[in-house]
Structure formats: structure tokens, C-alpha cells
Amino acid sequence: MTSLDSATNPAHELPDVSQLVVGVLGGTGDQGRGLALRLAKAGQQVIIGSRDAARAEASAAELGFGVRGADNATAARESDVVIVAVPWDGHAAILTALREELAGKIVVDCVNPLGFDKQGAYALKPEEGSAAQQAAALLPDSRVTAAFHHLSAVLLQDESVERIDTDVMVLGEERAATDVVQALAARIPGMRGIFAGRLRNAHQVESLVANLISVNRRYKAHAGLRVTDV
């Protein structure tokens, strides 16, 4: 593995990821389905996973663009990069069950641990520090990164929206892995992947979703983020 400290590749030298197969665990949910759609429309090979293979296959057929459906284990096994877009309450159990299938893979965790009450959304603090750090602890043989937290599922799934103008904050311990994730984000029109630190910084990135939910409710919007001067 190449350390972040020793890697010096500039952003314009991001790797060619066009031939990679991307699996989306939780691909029948709104966020996972939207990411699968956008990546497939950009020409990526995509497999959506679900605990129910038949449900995944039905969702894949609805999406089109060559998307395939399978059970979670098959999706993980047959993919080069695996996006984790499952509900927070099932996060640990699903990753624990797929440890073997995810070994050696780049795992992209986009799960946001949130709670909801009468005052709205608020961030939860996992024992490990963040969902991404929990994933790294449960998947010691995987190359865990964190990204795609701040995207509107509504916009992702709306095919009338041609561009989604937002930045994707990418975190991880290994430059080669975060470069791949940045390159995947850049395949979606309007998006840009921005390196945002190591996994120890994932909590505040995940937590910011609670603020975006408040923004969206107040302004009836689908807010995203832009990082300036980069």
C-alpha cells in the first residue's frame, strides 16, 4: 500500500477506473439506487446487492444501463470497489457477515449514523468514532474509505437532472484507494472528488448530513457542498 504521506500524484493524474466493477450494498435503497444509476449512466459496470437477490435483480432491471442485481455476498465478491449504502442499524452486522468477500477490496462507506426526534436530525457517535472507522475495524483486510455522504438521493434518482454540481469529500488511509474513489466521483457529471483527510476525520463529515437535512427542510432544497479555492 502507498501511504498518503509518500504519494504525490496531482488530482489531474487520477487513475482510469472505467473498467472497474462497482458493487453497491444496499443498492435497493434510495441512496444506493441513486449512486448505482449515476455510475451506470456514466458507463461503469455496476452490481447492486441486497439481502434478497430477487429484489436486487428486480431493481437492477428497473434501472437498466446494464446494472446487475445479486445478493450482497455475490455483489461484494464480484466487484472491485464496493460502496456501502446500508441503513446504519444494520451496518455492523452486514459488514461482519461479508468480511471474507470484502477482503482486498476498496470499500467506500457512505453511511451516516443519524438519529431523529421532534427537533429534527442529529448525529450519533459510534463507539469506533464513525461509521467509516467501524467499517475499518470490522474489515481489517479491506481498503476502507469514506465518501458520497452529502448527496441528495432525490437528485441522484431523477434522470431529468443531467448534472449534480457538488463536491464529494473522500477520506481514507491509502492514497491509491482514495484516488480511485475520487476518480469514480468524477465520472458523474458535475461531481468532483476532494481528498478530505484520514478516517479519523470521518465523524464530522458524516455528522454534517444532519445540518444539510435542516438546510433542505428550511429551504425546500437538495443542498450539496462545494469546496472553494481547490
GILINWO-V676828 format. One record per helix or strand. SS is the DSSP state (H for helix, E for strand). FROM is the first residue (numbers start at 0). TO is the last residue. Records with the same first field share a line. If there is no record, write none. Layout:
SS: FROM-TO / FROM-TO
//
This chain:
E: 2-2 / 20-24 / 44-49 / 67-70 / 80-83 / 105-108 / 113-116 / 119-122 / 142-145 / 165-171 / 173-173 / 190-194
H: 10-12 / 29-40 / 52-62 / 71-76 / 87-96 / 98-101 / 130-137 / 152-156 / 174-185 / 198-218
//
